[in-house]
Amino acid sequence: MVYDMSWYKNPQWWAIIALGAVAIFQNWIRSLIWKPKLKISIELESPDSHRIPLIDPKTHAFISYSYYFRFRIENKGNRSMKNTEVMITDLYRKNPKGEYEEVKSFLPLNLEWSYFHSVNMSKVQPKVYKHCDFGHIITAEIAKEQHYDLPEACQVVFHLDTAIKPTTGTFLLVPADYRVRIVVAADNVKAKAKIYNLVVKDEWTDDEEEMLRENVSITEVKSLN
C-alpha cells in the first residue's frame, strides 16, 4: 500500500498555515475593520459660527462683539484619530477680472484647536468632533487697537486664527472674495485637503443672524477655477 504524504493534502498543515497568516497579518486585518474616518465641515450657525463679546482682560468691561468661525473636525470611524493638525496651505484672492490669484506673500501656517490653543489634537474619539478655529471678524478699529497694521482701508477684518501671527500681516484679510485651501492630517488617517470660498463684505452689524446671513459666506468648492 502506498501512502500519499503530500503536505498540502494534510488539513493540519493548512490549519497551521492559517494560524500563522492570522498572526502575521492580524494588525493589517484589524486596520481594515477598525479605523478612523475623517470628516471636515463648517456651517454659518452655532456652534460652528457665532457672535461672542470681547472683554477687557483687566477691567472685564465689554469692548465689542466679534464673530468666530470654526471647522468641525469629526471622526466618523470606529477607532480614535491620533495627533491631528489643520493647516492653511494656500490663499487666493479674486481680482477685478474675476480670476483667483495666489497671494504669494501668504505663509502656510497651522490653525489652533478651539479652547485648547494648540496645533496638535492628541486624540479625537470615534463619533466625536473637535472644533478648530478658522478665524474671526472684528472691526478695523479693534484691529488697530490691537496694534495691527491693515493693508487697506476697511471697516472690518477677517483675522485668521493661525498659531503664529507673522509680521507680514498675511493672517489679516480685508473684505474680499477669497479661496482658502486647508489640509487636515493625522498619524493614522490619510491627509485630506479642501478648498473653501470665503467672502467677506465690508459691513458690520451687532445682529448675529444678519451678520452671518448677509455679510459673510463660507462654502466648499471643488477647484480653484
C-alpha positions as CSV (number, residue, x, y, z in Angstrom):
1,M,0.0,0.0,0.0
2,V,1.3,3.4,-1.0
3,Y,0.6,6.4,1.3
4,D,0.4,9.9,-0.2
5,M,2.4,12.1,2.2
6,S,1.9,15.4,0.2
7,W,1.8,18.1,2.9
8,Y,-0.8,20.1,1.0
9,K,-3.3,17.3,1.5
10,N,-2.9,17.3,5.2
11,P,-5.6,19.5,6.9
12,Q,-3.3,20.0,9.9
13,W,-0.8,21.8,7.8
14,W,-3.4,24.1,6.4
15,A,-4.6,24.9,10.0
16,I,-1.0,25.8,11.0
17,I,-0.6,28.0,7.9
18,A,-3.9,29.7,8.6
19,L,-2.9,30.5,12.2
20,G,0.5,31.7,11.1
21,A,-1.1,34.0,8.5
22,V,-3.5,35.4,11.1
23,A,-0.6,36.1,13.5
24,I,1.4,37.8,10.8
25,F,-1.4,39.9,9.3
26,Q,-3.7,40.5,12.2
27,N,-2.7,44.1,12.6
28,W,-3.3,44.7,8.9
29,I,-6.7,42.9,9.1
30,R,-7.6,44.9,12.2
31,S,-6.8,48.1,10.4
32,L,-9.2,47.3,7.7
33,I,-12.0,46.9,10.2
34,W,-11.1,49.3,12.9
35,K,-10.0,52.7,11.6
36,P,-10.8,56.4,11.9
37,K,-12.8,58.3,9.3
38,L,-12.1,62.0,8.9
39,K,-14.9,64.5,8.1
40,I,-14.4,68.2,7.7
41,S,-17.3,70.7,7.7
42,I,-18.4,74.2,8.7
43,E,-21.8,75.9,9.0
44,L,-22.6,79.5,9.4
45,E,-24.6,78.8,12.5
46,S,-23.9,77.8,16.1
47,P,-21.9,76.0,17.3
48,D,-19.5,76.4,14.3
49,S,-20.1,80.1,13.8
50,H,-21.5,82.6,16.3
51,R,-21.1,86.0,17.9
52,I,-19.1,86.4,21.1
53,P,-18.2,89.5,23.2
54,L,-14.7,90.9,23.5
55,I,-14.0,91.7,27.1
56,D,-11.2,93.8,28.5
57,P,-9.0,91.3,30.4
58,K,-8.1,93.9,33.1
59,T,-11.4,95.7,33.7
60,H,-13.7,93.0,32.4
61,A,-15.6,95.7,30.6
62,F,-17.4,95.0,27.3
63,I,-15.4,96.2,24.3
64,S,-17.2,95.0,21.3
65,Y,-18.6,91.9,19.6
66,S,-16.7,89.6,17.3
67,Y,-17.8,86.7,15.1
68,Y,-16.0,83.4,15.3
69,F,-15.8,80.7,12.6
70,R,-14.7,77.1,13.4
71,F,-14.1,74.0,11.3
72,R,-15.7,70.9,12.7
73,I,-13.1,68.0,12.6
74,E,-15.1,64.9,13.1
75,N,-14.2,61.2,13.5
76,K,-16.9,59.1,11.8
77,G,-14.9,55.9,12.2
78,N,-14.6,53.3,14.9
79,R,-11.1,54.0,16.1
80,S,-9.6,57.1,17.6
81,M,-7.9,59.6,15.4
82,K,-4.4,60.5,16.7
83,N,-2.3,63.6,16.6
84,T,-4.5,65.6,14.2
85,E,-3.5,69.0,12.9
86,V,-5.0,71.5,10.5
87,M,-3.1,73.9,8.2
88,I,-4.0,76.6,5.8
89,T,-1.6,75.9,2.9
90,D,-2.8,78.4,0.2
91,L,-4.7,81.6,-0.2
92,Y,-6.1,83.1,-3.3
93,R,-7.9,86.4,-3.9
94,K,-10.3,87.3,-6.6
95,N,-9.0,90.1,-8.9
96,P,-11.0,92.7,-10.9
97,K,-11.1,90.2,-13.9
98,G,-12.9,87.6,-11.8
99,E,-9.9,85.3,-11.5
100,Y,-8.4,84.0,-8.3
101,E,-4.8,84.9,-7.9
102,E,-2.5,83.3,-5.4
103,V,-1.5,85.6,-2.6
104,K,2.2,84.8,-2.8
105,S,3.1,86.6,0.4
106,F,0.8,84.3,2.4
107,L,2.7,82.0,4.8
108,P,1.3,78.4,5.2
109,L,0.5,78.0,8.9
110,N,-1.3,75.7,11.3
111,L,-4.6,76.7,12.8
112,E,-5.3,76.4,16.5
113,W,-7.7,74.0,18.1
114,S,-10.6,75.8,19.8
115,Y,-10.2,76.3,23.5
116,F,-7.0,74.2,23.6
117,H,-4.9,76.8,21.7
118,S,-2.6,74.1,20.4
119,V,-1.7,73.0,16.9
120,N,-2.0,69.3,17.7
121,M,-5.0,67.4,19.0
122,S,-3.7,64.2,20.6
123,K,-7.0,62.2,20.2
124,V,-10.4,62.5,18.6
125,Q,-12.5,59.6,19.7
126,P,-14.9,57.8,17.4
127,K,-18.2,59.5,16.8
128,V,-16.8,62.7,18.3
129,Y,-15.8,66.0,16.8
130,K,-13.5,68.9,17.9
131,H,-13.6,72.5,16.7
132,C,-10.6,74.1,15.1
133,D,-10.6,77.9,14.9
134,F,-10.7,79.2,11.3
135,G,-10.8,82.9,12.1
136,H,-12.9,85.7,13.5
137,I,-14.3,89.0,12.2
138,I,-13.6,92.2,14.2
139,T,-13.9,95.8,13.3
140,A,-11.0,97.6,11.8
141,E,-11.0,99.9,14.8
142,I,-10.5,97.0,17.2
143,A,-7.7,95.5,14.9
144,K,-5.9,98.8,15.0
145,E,-6.2,99.0,18.8
146,Q,-4.5,95.6,18.9
147,H,-1.6,97.2,17.0
148,Y,-2.3,95.5,13.7
149,D,-1.4,97.5,10.6
150,L,-4.1,96.9,7.9
151,P,-3.1,96.6,4.3
152,E,-6.1,98.5,3.1
153,A,-8.7,100.9,4.5
154,C,-11.8,99.0,5.6
155,Q,-14.5,98.7,8.3
156,V,-14.0,95.0,9.2
157,V,-11.2,92.4,9.2
158,F,-11.2,88.6,8.9
159,H,-8.5,87.5,11.4
160,L,-7.2,84.0,10.5
161,D,-6.6,82.2,13.8
162,T,-3.2,80.8,12.9
163,A,-0.9,79.6,15.6
164,I,1.7,82.2,14.7
165,K,1.0,85.7,13.7
166,P,3.7,86.6,11.2
167,T,4.9,90.2,11.0
168,T,4.0,90.2,7.3
169,G,0.4,90.5,8.5
170,T,-0.9,88.0,6.0
171,F,-3.2,86.5,8.6
172,L,-5.4,89.7,8.3
173,L,-7.8,89.5,5.4
174,V,-9.6,92.7,4.3
175,P,-13.1,92.3,2.9
176,A,-12.8,90.5,-0.5
177,D,-13.6,87.2,-2.2
178,Y,-11.0,84.5,-1.3
179,R,-10.3,80.8,-1.9
180,V,-8.6,79.1,1.1
181,R,-7.0,75.6,0.9
182,I,-6.8,73.7,4.2
183,V,-5.2,70.3,4.9
184,V,-6.1,68.1,7.8
185,A,-3.7,65.3,8.7
186,A,-3.3,62.7,11.5
187,D,-1.0,59.8,12.4
188,N,-3.4,57.2,11.4
189,V,-5.6,58.7,8.7
190,K,-4.9,59.8,5.2
191,A,-4.5,63.6,4.9
192,K,-7.5,65.4,3.3
193,A,-7.4,68.7,1.6
194,K,-10.4,71.0,1.0
195,I,-10.9,74.4,-0.7
196,Y,-13.3,76.9,0.7
197,N,-14.7,80.1,-0.8
198,L,-14.6,82.8,1.8
199,V,-16.4,86.1,1.0
200,V,-16.3,88.9,3.5
201,K,-18.3,92.1,2.9
202,D,-17.1,95.4,4.3
203,E,-20.2,95.7,6.5
204,W,-20.7,95.3,10.3
205,T,-23.8,94.7,12.4
206,D,-24.2,93.6,16.0
207,D,-27.1,91.5,14.9
208,E,-25.8,87.9,14.7
209,E,-28.4,86.5,12.4
210,E,-28.0,89.4,9.9
211,M,-24.2,89.3,10.0
212,L,-23.9,85.6,9.3
213,R,-26.6,85.7,6.7
214,E,-25.7,88.8,4.8
215,N,-22.1,89.8,5.4
216,V,-20.0,86.6,5.3
217,S,-20.1,83.4,3.2
218,I,-18.0,80.2,3.7
219,T,-18.7,77.4,1.2
220,E,-16.8,74.4,0.0
221,V,-15.6,74.3,-3.6
222,K,-14.0,71.6,-5.7
223,S,-11.4,73.6,-7.6
224,L,-9.8,77.0,-8.0
225,N,-11.4,77.5,-11.4
